[in-house]
Each structure stands twice: as C-alpha cells, then as structure tokens.
C-alpha cells in the first residue's frame, strides 16, 4: 500500500484504514460495545463492515440500523450483502460518483480478493466533488493547470495566473484569424448581398449555444454513468437535434421574410441554421468521445478548443450556402 500511496490520483490514497469491523456471528449488543469502547480510535463510523477471518468483506451495516435493531440479533441477519465497493486504483471521481449514485456516506476499498483495505469517508468524498467541479470549471473556461493547482488559482501570482490563461486564448485568436480569412474568401457573395454580414453573429452564436448545451450534458452523462449506452444516447440526441434545427431554421426564415423580404435570404438562413445546428451537435458529441478514448479529460473539449471549431465550421457552412444560392 505504501508504494501505491505515492500516486495521489487513486482512491487508495484517499482512504482511511481504521474503521469498525466485526464478524457475522457477533450480536448487535457486541457491535455497540465495540463502538462505545473504541469510538476514539475509528477515523469514520458511518458504517460497520462485516468481514471474515481473512478480512474479506461480507457485508455492511449502517450505524442507524445498529441502534434500531434488537440487541440479541446476529449481525449476519441484518447486514447488507454485496456492498458497493471500489478498487485501490480507482480514480477519485468514480468514488464520488458511486457515493452519489447509491447514496453512500462512505465507500469501502477492497483488493482483487475482496479483502477490505480501507474506506473513503464522507468528508473526503465532498472534497473530491469540490476538486472535480473546480477542475471542470477551469478546463471548460480554457484555464490550463497542473494537478493540485486548482485550489491555488485564487491566490496565484499575476505572472502564473496569466500563464495559465494564455495558451487556449492563443488558440482562440488563431481561430479568429482563420475565420477572418474565410470571410474574406467569400467576399463576392457578401458584396452581392450585404445583409448576409448582419446574420454572422447569429449563426456563430447559435452554433456555440446548441453545441455547448449538448456538450455539457454529454460530458456530465459520461462522468456520472461510465457504462452509458452510447447508441441509445446518440439516437436521442439526433432526434432532439433534428427537432431543434427544424424549429429554429423555420423561425429564422419566417423572421427574415417578414423583416428583410428577399425570399432567397430566408432560404439561405433557414438552410444554414439547420446544417449549422446539426453540425454543432455532431461536434459536441464527437470531441468529448475522442478525448475520452485518448484518456484525456473530456472537459477540455468544452472550452475554447470546441468554440473555435464550431465558429469556423458555422462560418464555412453559412457562407458556402450563401455562395451557392446567390
């Protein structure tokens, strides 16, 4: 265990080892006596863990159940078998997700032979949740940091603070320059119908808004459910995406026809909105999946990197449709 403790990004490094354990044939009265006599020794007492002679985990009993049960009742008759457990090398965020999913105050850590190694207690689970939230927010905003630096970002020096923010902003700037070249490449279409330029912000915004919604929900779903059924999930997203794209494209076409009159402008906007929204949804699903397969935090895909891709693609689609139709 000591060797593995060197890795700070595994559950085994977050566990406590002094927890109440009893044998299945002991009575509730004996369990109460152990709790009273050794209360100061235990690092957490949310649950009592039932183990055999070889320290294999057989079941678990909550503190509330102990004090409600008859004193002469054997633990084996009250314990919950098949407790939710995690391995020593499990990532901390998965421990937190298990606690949330099964409403647990602590998660036991076992080895491959189901021997109890320790427990990740409630205060540690809360800390993990806070750390993961901080990491996600920072990465989504394009702030680059090393492990353990999120908690220091508030008190960081101006130089360090600047260095952590600049890398993805440079990527965004490069994307803006690329977008400017693309707009310039479609100069003829824009000169033919100057009103097209007025809708560039709307096209770009809609791609970012729909993409961000889809991506945030997808990344959250991946974090909560590691066995997420991708086929069913993507089918739902496709259906929802088609409905959203159809509604918004018809709406913008109607608004364009009422206020700007040329029917061709309404057609350009309707087609562009539809294709842009579908593309934004596809990018929002594909990027996190690629990052996940590459064993990189998918939250990175929801920051400036994704924004640059969506902005460039939305401009290409809009101006290409305009060029063809004009």
C-alpha positions in Angstrom: 0.0 0.0 0.0 2.8 2.4 0.9 4.2 2.2 -2.6 0.9 2.9 -4.3 0.2 5.8 -2.0 2.8 7.7 -4.0 0.1 8.2 -6.7 -2.2 10.9 -5.5 -4.8 10.3 -8.2 -6.1 6.9 -6.9 -8.8 6.1 -4.4 -6.4 4.2 -2.2 -4.6 7.4 -1.4 -7.8 9.0 -0.1 -8.9 6.2 2.2 -8.7 5.7 6.0 -7.9 2.3 7.4 -9.1 2.4 11.0 -12.8 1.6 10.6 -15.2 -0.6 12.7 -15.1 -4.3 11.5 -17.0 -7.2 13.1 -17.6 -10.9 12.4 -21.0 -12.0 11.0 -21.8 -14.2 14.1 -21.5 -11.3 16.6 -24.6 -9.8 18.1 -25.8 -6.2 17.9 -25.0 -5.8 21.6 -21.4 -6.8 20.9 -21.2 -4.3 18.0 -22.5 -1.5 20.2 -19.9 -2.3 22.8 -17.1 -2.2 20.2 -18.4 1.2 19.0 -18.5 2.7 22.5 -15.2 1.3 23.7 -13.2 2.2 20.6 -15.1 5.2 19.3 -12.0 7.5 19.6 -9.8 5.0 17.6 -12.0 5.0 14.4 -11.5 7.5 11.7 -15.0 7.1 10.4 -18.1 5.4 11.9 -20.8 5.8 9.3 -20.9 2.1 8.7 -19.8 -1.1 10.3 -18.1 -3.5 8.0 -18.6 -7.3 8.4 -15.5 -9.4 7.4 -14.4 -13.0 7.8 -11.2 -14.3 9.3 -9.2 -13.4 6.2 -10.6 -9.8 6.2 -12.8 -10.4 3.2 -15.7 -8.0 3.1 -19.0 -9.9 3.5 -21.4 -7.1 4.2 -22.1 -3.7 5.6 -24.3 -2.3 8.3 -25.2 1.4 8.9 -24.9 3.0 12.3 -28.6 3.8 12.3 -29.5 0.1 11.8 -27.3 -1.0 14.7 -29.1 1.2 17.3 -32.5 0.3 15.9 -32.1 -3.5 15.9 -32.7 -6.0 18.8 -29.6 -6.4 21.0 -29.6 -10.2 20.6 -29.8 -10.3 16.8 -26.8 -11.6 14.9 -25.1 -9.3 12.5 -25.5 -11.8 9.7 -29.3 -11.4 9.9 -29.2 -7.7 9.4 -26.2 -6.9 7.2 -26.5 -5.9 3.6 -24.6 -8.3 1.4 -23.0 -7.4 -1.9 -21.9 -3.9 -0.7 -20.8 -1.3 -3.3 -17.0 -1.3 -3.4 -14.1 0.2 -5.4 -10.6 -1.0 -6.1 -7.4 0.6 -4.7 -6.5 2.1 -8.1 -10.0 3.5 -8.8 -10.0 7.2 -9.8 -11.3 9.5 -7.1 -14.1 11.0 -9.3 -15.6 7.5 -9.7 -15.6 7.1 -5.9 -17.6 10.3 -5.7 -20.0 9.2 -8.4 -20.6 5.8 -6.7 -21.4 7.7 -3.4 -23.9 9.9 -5.2 -25.4 7.1 -7.3 -26.0 4.8 -4.3 -26.5 7.5 -1.6 -23.5 6.3 0.4 -21.7 8.2 3.2 -18.5 6.2 2.6 -17.1 3.8 0.0 -15.1 0.7 1.0 -11.9 0.0 -0.9 -11.1 -3.7 -1.5 -8.3 -5.7 -3.3 -8.8 -8.2 -6.0 -9.7 -10.9 -3.4 -12.3 -8.7 -1.8 -10.2 -8.0 1.3 -11.1 -4.8 3.0 -8.2 -2.3 2.7 -9.9 0.9 4.0 -12.8 3.3 3.4 -13.1 6.6 1.6 -15.1 8.7 4.2 -17.8 11.3 3.6 -15.5 14.4 4.1 -13.1 13.1 1.6 -15.9 12.4 -0.9 -17.1 16.0 -0.5 -13.5 17.2 -1.1 -13.3 15.1 -4.3 -16.5 16.5 -5.6 -15.2 20.0 -5.0 -11.9 19.3 -6.7 -13.7 17.7 -9.7 -16.1 20.7 -10.0 -13.2 23.1 -9.8 -11.2 21.2 -12.5 -14.2 21.0 -14.8 -15.0 24.8 -14.5 -11.3 25.7 -15.1 -10.9 23.4 -18.1 -14.2 24.5 -19.6 -13.0 28.1 -19.4 -9.7 27.2 -21.0 -7.5 27.6 -17.9 -4.6 25.3 -18.1 -3.2 23.9 -14.8 -1.3 21.0 -13.4 -2.6 18.5 -10.8 -3.3 20.1 -7.5 -3.1 23.7 -8.7 -6.9 24.5 -8.9 -7.1 25.3 -5.2 -4.2 27.8 -5.6 -5.6 29.6 -8.6 -7.2 32.4 -6.5 -4.0 33.2 -4.7 -1.7 32.7 -7.6 0.7 35.5 -8.7 -0.2 37.7 -11.7 2.5 36.0 -13.8 1.4 32.4 -13.0 -2.3 33.5 -13.4 -1.6 34.9 -16.8 0.4 31.9 -18.0 -2.4 29.5 -17.1 -4.9 31.5 -19.1 -3.0 32.4 -22.3 -2.5 29.1 -24.1 -6.1 28.4 -25.1 -6.7 32.1 -25.7 -3.9 31.9 -28.3 -5.8 29.0 -29.9 -8.9 31.2 -29.9 -7.0 34.1 -31.5 -5.7 31.7 -34.2 -9.3 30.6 -34.9 -10.4 34.2 -35.2 -7.7 34.9 -37.7 -8.7 31.8 -39.7 -12.3 32.9 -39.6 -11.3 36.3 -41.0 -9.6 34.7 -43.9 -12.7 32.6 -44.6 -15.0 35.6 -44.6 -12.6 37.4 -47.0 -12.6 34.3 -49.3 -16.4 34.7 -49.7 -16.2 38.4 -50.5 -18.1 38.1 -53.7 -21.2 36.6 -52.1 -21.1 39.1 -49.3 -20.9 42.0 -51.8 -23.9 40.6 -53.7 -26.0 40.6 -50.5 -24.6 42.8 -47.7 -27.4 41.8 -45.4 -25.6 38.4 -45.0 -23.0 40.0 -42.7 -25.7 41.1 -40.3 -26.5 37.5 -39.5 -22.9 36.2 -39.0 -23.1 36.8 -35.2 -26.5 34.9 -35.0 -25.1 31.9 -36.9 -22.0 31.8 -34.8 -23.9 32.3 -31.5 -26.4 29.5 -32.4 -23.7 27.1 -33.1 -22.0 27.8 -29.8 -25.2 27.8 -27.8 -26.5 24.5 -29.1 -23.0 22.9 -29.1 -22.4 24.0 -25.5 -25.7 22.6 -24.3 -25.2 19.3 -26.0 -21.6 19.0 -24.9 -22.2 19.9 -21.3 -25.0 17.4 -20.9 -22.9 14.7 -22.7 -19.8 15.2 -20.6 -21.9 15.2 -17.4 -23.6 12.0 -18.5 -20.2 10.4 -19.2 -18.9 11.4 -15.7 -22.0 10.1 -13.9 -22.5 6.9 -15.8 -19.3 5.2 -17.1 -21.4 2.5 -18.7 -23.5 5.0 -20.7 -25.4 3.3 -23.5 -24.0 5.3 -26.4 -26.3 4.0 -29.1 -29.5 5.0 -27.2 -28.0 8.3 -26.0 -26.8 9.3 -29.5 -30.2 8.3 -31.0 -32.0 10.6 -28.6 -29.6 13.4 -29.3 -30.1 13.0 -33.1 -33.9 13.2 -32.7 -33.7 16.2 -30.4 -31.1 17.9 -32.7 -33.3 17.4 -35.8 -36.3 18.9 -34.0 -34.3 21.9 -32.7 -32.7 22.5 -36.1 -36.0 22.3 -37.9 -37.8 24.7 -35.5 -35.0 27.3 -35.4 -34.4 27.2 -39.2 -38.1 27.8 -39.9 -38.3 30.5 -37.3 -35.4 32.5 -38.7 -36.7 32.0 -42.2 -40.0 33.5 -41.2 -38.5 36.4 -39.4 -36.2 37.1 -42.3 -39.1 37.1 -44.8 -41.1 39.5 -42.7 -38.4 42.0 -42.0 -36.0 41.7 -44.9 -38.3 40.5 -47.7 -35.9 38.7 -50.1 -37.0 35.1 -50.2 -33.5 33.9 -51.0 -32.2 35.4 -47.8 -34.8 33.5 -45.8 -33.8 30.3 -47.7 -30.1 30.9 -47.1 -30.6 31.5 -43.4 -33.0 28.5 -42.9 -30.7 26.0 -44.6 -27.6 27.5 -42.9 -29.2 27.3 -39.4 -30.3 23.8 -40.0 -27.0 22.5 -41.2 -25.0 24.5 -38.6 -27.1 23.2 -35.7 -26.8 19.6 -36.8 -23.0 20.1 -37.3 -22.6 21.7 -33.8 -24.4 18.8 -32.2 -22.2 16.3 -34.0 -19.0 18.1 -33.0 -20.3 18.3 -29.4 -20.7 14.6 -29.2 -17.6 13.6 -31.2 -15.0 15.8 -29.5 -15.6 14.5 -25.9 -15.7 10.9 -27.2 -12.4 11.4 -29.0 -10.8 12.9 -25.8 -12.3 10.1 -23.7 -10.8 7.4 -26.0 -7.5 9.2 -25.8 -7.7 9.1 -22.0 -7.8 12.9 -21.8 -10.4 14.7 -19.6 -13.4 15.4 -21.9 -13.9 18.7 -20.1 -11.1 20.2 -22.2 -13.3 19.7 -25.3 -15.9 22.0 -23.9 -13.6 25.1 -23.7 -12.1 27.4 -26.3 -11.0 24.5 -28.4 -14.5 23.4 -29.2 -15.6 27.1 -29.6 -13.0 27.7 -32.3 -14.0 24.6 -34.2 -17.7 25.4 -34.0 -17.2 29.1 -35.1 -15.1 28.1 -38.1 -17.5 25.4 -39.3 -20.5 27.6 -38.8 -18.9 30.3 -41.0 -17.9 27.8 -43.7 -21.4 26.4 -43.8 -23.2 29.8 -43.8 -21.0 31.4 -46.5 -20.9 28.3 -48.6 -24.7 28.1 -48.7 -24.9 31.8 -49.5 -22.4 31.5 -52.4 -24.2 28.5 -53.9 -27.6 30.0 -53.7 -26.7 33.5 -54.8 
